[in-house]
Amino acid sequence: MAKQNTAEILDGILERVKAIDTVNTRKWFDDLTIAAFDHGLMQIQCPDQSCAEFLQDHCQSAFTQAAQAITGHLVSVQFLSSRGSAPKIVVPPPAETANRVRLHPDYTFESFVVGPCNRLAHASCIAVSQNPGMIYNPLFLYGNVGLGKTHLLHAVCHDARKQRPGMAIQFLSCEEFVNGFISAIEKGAVQNFQNQYRTVDVLIIDDVQFLREREQSQEEFFHTFNALYNNRRQIVLTADCAPQDLAALEERLISRFKWGLVARLDAPSYETRIAIVKKKANLRGLNLPDGVAELVAEHIKTNIRELEGALTMIYATAQALGVPITVELARQALGVQEAGTAKHVTMSDIVRTVSDCFDVRVSDIQGKKRSQSIALPRQVCMYLARGLTRHSLEEIGGHLGGRDHATVIHACAKVEQMYKEDAEFRDRIDVLTSRIVPRS
């Protein structure tokens, strides 16, 4: 088939795919080409192996449906890497049946938005990917759901694979590790299981808190950890909390988790959220009008996955209505009230209200004093400002005596913990919030 014809066919297919599957549409779809189309089989060439796997996992049905509609024939679609099969991220035999990570093409260091909330975690992951086993070993990342831990793990694999194509990497969830160990016991294949994980160059395990209350799995992981660490092989772990907060985990494991670097990921600031929305839109080839990214960032405050979900909702709504994306359409898609109907909260609002409630002077809250009678109201101001204003952590700290972002993070964590555990304190914070942002 002529090159021009295949190009025209692919253009038609991509147009239909973007309408059928708005969630998985990506900008790099424009780099796809038809490598061959013969006897009902269409082979589509992709930029790399991870892109081919992404299409195979998420877009097979949409591409097949679109190809059949455009060609008018019964067509099956196959996705190929432009360089053939990329190096497999598995250990050498006898572990050929080992878990094989399928890297997400979006989750690279280049697509990761860096801010005060994640700068240390990002920098440490780059260092580990470039010199595995030599620095920050183990690397322990922790934070709430949807803050970018999994993105960074994929990015480490992407970068390590580029640096050393033959490197043996195992990347799996802790649940998969535990289930694999149980299966190995049942089949009498514990030695094979141990060889699978103790001979790799890099072991990456997501959600290590899943080891809680699994004593035999903890014992196995303890020896796996020691074997890798003693051979200067890289270990990267993630969890939803810091090592010392991992209840029901053996102390010897917790101690080892703290041998290297422990890095925390926090909820992104308003400015970082805007940058994330714009980056996600760019990955999908979307041009967002002024104000849309700001609207999404103001509406979604804590979870990066929710930011992406909001962007998908806006895009899908625009596609369904057949209209361009505007701020008004974004408000409609997200169910956000019109601008101007909600009170714009300022730092002055927060500091003045907290000052009245705690009976301390505004000048003391914004000053350098560290006494408990001043420190707690100041920490409450930081906590409320993070949730009710657009200010970055640095800006909040600057308003409150020139504190740095780490101090603000610590203050927010302390107040949040008190809010969860102390009913009287929780009522006090709720009253403060209602005074600052009256219900309409």
N, C-alpha and C positions, 0 to 999 in steps of 0.2 A: 504494500500500500504506500502511496506517495507520502513523503514527509509532510507536505503541506496539508494533505488530507488528515493524517494522524494528528497534526497540531490543531486543526479545526475540530476534530472529534473530541480531543482532550479538553479544549476550551469549553465545548458544550457540556462535557461531563462535569468539569469543575464548577460550572455555573449551577448545574442542577444539585451537585453535592453540597454546595454552600447554602442552597435553599432547603435541602432535606435535613442536613445535620449542622445546625448553627453552632452547637456546642464544641464540636471537634474540628471545625474549620481553622486552618492555620495559614499564615502568610506564605510559608515555604511551599504550599501547594503549587504556586506559580513556577517552581523549579522542577516539577515533575515532567517527565516525558514518556511517550509510549515507545518502549524498546522493541516490541514486536506485537503483531496482531494477526493471528493465523488460526484457522480451524476452531474458531469460537473462544480462543484463549487470548486475552489482552494482558501483556506484561508491561507494568508501569515501573519505570525506573525512578528511584528515590535518591535524595542527596546522600544518605548514609543508612547504616543498618538500623539505628534507633528510629529513624523516620519510617523505614519499611515496616518495622515491628509495630509502631504506633498505628499505622494505617491498617495493618493486618488485624490488630486487636480491637480497634475502635471504629474503623470506617469501611470494613469489607462490604457490609450490606449496602451502605449508601452508594459506594462506587459501582457495585454490581448493578444495582437498580438504575443508576444514572446511565451506565454504559449500555444497558439493554434498551433504555428509552431513546438514547441518541442514535444508536446503530440500527435499532429495529430488529435485532437478532438476539438469540439466547447466548449470552456472553458470560464467561467467568473471568475474574480479575485476579492477577497475581502481582505482588509487589516485590521488587528487587532492589538491592543496594547498588548504587552506581559503581561501587568498587568490589562487587561480589559480596561474599559473606564476611562481615566484620569479625575480628577475633572474639572468640567466645569467652565470656566471663565465667569460666568454670575451672575447677581444679583438674590436674592431670589424672589419668586413670590410677586407681580403679573407681574414681568418683564420677564417671561419665554420666550417671543419672542424677547428679547433684542438682540442687535448685539453680536455675539460670535466671539471673536478673534481666528483665527487659527494660532498658533505660528509656525514660521519657525524654523525647527530644527537646521539650520546653525547659527541662530542669538542668540548666547549665549555669556556670558562674556568670556568663555574659548576661543572662536573663534575670539574674538575682538582683533585686534592688537593695542596696546597702544603706542602712541608717544607723542612728545611735542604738537602736533596739537590737541590732544583730551584727554589728561591726566586728566584734571579737570572734564570734562563731564563723563568720564568713572568712576572715583572714586566716584563722586556724585551719579551716578546711582546705584553703588553697595551699598552705604550707604542707599539710599532710599529703595532698595529692601529688605534690612535686617531690617530696622526700619522705615517702612512706617508711615508717619504722624508725626514722631518725630523729623526729621531733614531735612533741605532743603525743606521746604514746602511753596510755590510751587517750583518745580524744572523746570526751563525754559532752554531748549537747543535750540541753533540757529546756523545756518550755511547754506552754499549753498547746492544744491542738490547733493546727492551721497557721502556725507562725513561720514555717519554712524549713523545719528540720529535715523532712523527706526530700525537699528540693535540694538542700545542700548535700545530702548523701548521694543522690543521683549525680550531682555536679562533680563530686569527688571521683566517682566511677568514670564519668565522661573524661575528665582531665587525666586521671591515672592511665586510662586506656590509650589516650593520645600520647602520653609521655613514654609509656612502655607497653606496646601492643601485646606482648606475650605474658604480661603479668596475670597471675592467678588471683581472682577476686571473688569472694563470696559475699553477697549482699542479700539479706533476708530479714524477715520479721522475727522477733523473739518467739512468737507463737509457732512459726514454722520450724524453728530450731527445736523447741520442746516437742512438737508433734513428730518431727523426724527422729528424735532420740527415742521416743516411746515406740515408734514403728521399728526402729533398729533393734530394740530389746525384744520385741515380739518375734522378729524374724531371725534373731540370733546373729545380727550383723553389726554389732556395736563397734567392732574393729574397723569396718568399712566406714562407719559414721565418723569415727575419730580421725581416720585418715583424711576424710573429706574436708574437715574443718581445721585440723591441726597442721596441715601442710601448705596452706594458702599464703600468699604474700600480703593480702589485705582481707580482714574479716570485718564486715559492717553489719551490725544488728540493730534494727529499729524497734523501739518500744521495749526496752530491756526490763521494764517494770513487770512484764508478764512472767518473769521468773519467780515472783512472789509466791510463797507457800508451795513451791515445787522443789522439794528438798533434793531429790535424786538428780533433777535437771540442773539445779544449782551446783551440785557436786561435779557433774560432767562439764559444765561451763567453766567452773573454777580451774579444772585441769587443762581445758582447752585454752583458756586465757594464759595460764602459766607457760604452756608450750609455745604459744605464739610470741608472747612477750620475751621469753628467754632467747628466742631465735631472731629477735629484733624485727618481727613482722607487725604490721600496723593493725591496730584495733580501733574501730570507731563505733561508739554506742550512742543511742538516744533514749530519752525517757521523758515522762511528763513532769518530773520533779528532780531536784538535786539528789546526788547519791546518798547523802545523810538522811534524806527524807523517804527513802525507799523502805517502807516498813516490811517486816517479815522476810527480809533478805539477810543472808549470813554476813556478819561483820567483816569477815575476811574478804568477801567480794566487794563490799562497799569500800573498804580500804583500798583495794586495787583500782577501783573506778576512779579514785582520786589521785592515783600515782602520776598521771599526766596532766592534761589541762581540762578543766571543767568550764564550759561556756554556756551562758544562759541566753535564750532568745525571748524578747519581750514583745508585747503588742506594739505595732508600728505607730509612730506619731502621725499627725494629720498630713504633714508634708510628705512623709514616706509613703503613706497610703495613696496620695495623689500620684506619686511616681510609679507605684505598683500598678495602679489602674491603667496608666498610660502605657506602661511596658506590656501588660497583658493585652491591651487593645492593639498595640503594634505587632505582637506575635500573631494576631488574627488578621492583620491587614486592615484594621479599622482606623479611620480618622475621626477622633472624637472632637466635636465642637467645643469651644471654650465653655467652661462651666460644668460639663458633664462629669469629668473626673473629680472635680471638687465636690459635686453633689454626692457622688458615690462614696467618696472618702469621708464626707460628713455624716452620711447615713450609716455606714458600716465602720465600726471603731476598733474591733479587736481581732478579727479572723480574716486572714488573707484568702482563704478558700471562699469565704462569703463575699469578698470583694469580687472574685472571679465569677461567682454565681450571679451577683448583681449585674455584672457586665454582660453575662450570657442572657439574662432576663431582658435587658435593654435591647440587645441585638435581635433576640427572637421576637420581641414585640414589634420592632421596626420592620422585620421581615414579614411578619404576619399581616401588618397593616399596610405594607407596601409604601412606607414613608421613610424619609431620612431620619437619622438620629438627631434629636434636639434636646435641649434641657427640659423643655415641657414634656416631651415623650418619655425622657428618663424619669421624671417625677411620676408620670402616669404608671410606668412599668414597675417602679419600686414602691408606689403608694406613699410618696413623700408629700407633705403639705407644701403649699406655695411659699416661696421665700417671703419673709417679712411677717408671717403670722406667728412665728415662734420667737421668743425672746433671745436676743444675742447676748450670751453670757460673757462677762469680762472678768479679768483677774481682780479688779476693784470690787465687783459684786461679791466674789467669793471671799476675799480677805475681809471685807467689811462685815459680811454676815457671820463668818466664823469668829471674828473679833467680838461681836456682840454676844454670840452664843457661849463662848468660853470665857468672856469677861477679861480679855487681854487687849492691850493696845495694838493698833494696826502697825505702829512703828516697831513694836517688839517682834511681831510676826515677820516683818520684812527686814529685821535686823540680824545681828550676829549672835544674840544670846542663845545658849544651849540648854537652859534649865528645862526640866520636864514640863513645867507649867506653860512654857512657850513652845517647846519642841513638838508636843502633840498637836496643838492647834495648827502649827505650821505644816506638819505632816498631813493633817486633814485637808488643808488648803491644796497641797500638792495632789492628793488623791482626787479631790473634787475637780481641780483644774484639768487633770488628765482626762477625766470622763466628760466634762461639760464644755471644754473650750477646744479651739483648734491649735493651741500653743504646743510647740515641741517641748520635749523634756528640758532642753537647755533654756528655753524661754521661761518655762515655769520656774526652774531653779533661779534664774536671773531675777525674777520678780520677788523672790523670797530669800533675799540675803546673799545672792550670788552663789547658790549651791550648784554643783555639777549634776549631770544627768544621772550618775550612779546613785547620788543621794536621793534624787527624786524617785528612782526605781525602788530603792530600799524603803522609802517612806510609803509609797503606794502599796507595796507588799505587806508592810506591817499593818496599815490601816485596813486593808482587805481582809487580813487574817483576824483582826479584832472584830471586824464587821460580821464575819462568819460565826465567831465563837461567843460574842457578847451581845445578848439581846438588847440590853439597855443602850449600849453604844450604837447598835444598829438602828434603833429608833431615833437616836440623836442625829445620826447621819442622814436618815430619811427626812427628818424635819428640816435639816439644813438644806437638803436638796430641793425640797418643796418650796422653801423660802427664796432660793436663788432662781429656780425655774418654776414659777407658779403654774398649776394645771389650768388649761384653758377651759 
